[in-house]
Amino acid sequence: MTIGFDVGSNVADVTLDPKGKLKLGSDKAKLKQGKDGTWKLAWSRKGSLAADVSDEGLVDEDNPKPGKAVTVDTQITADGQAYVGSSGLTYKPKLGKNGKAK
């Protein structure tokens, strides 16, 4: 299955293996169906994404625990069907080093 992502201006088309997983270069993805029938998709990419995500409030700064609440616009396409929404995340940056949003 090929999944298209547009997460905070990061765009990728990836093909998942029969188990719903992908590991290719700096991309990792996993699609899993829960017991209640809902689907959960996890995607990560390593690398410098600063230019792509600064408009989402993900900037190079120090932010003490518990982090900063941000909203990231998301579009996922699977089997020709587009799903659009917003994801509420907690952003934990370290000035000059890295930042993670979960």
Summary of the structure (lengths in Angstrom):
residues: 102
radius of gyration: 14.5
end to end distance: 24.5
largest distance: 41.4
contacts: 237
relative contact order: 0.21
helix: 7%
strand: 58%
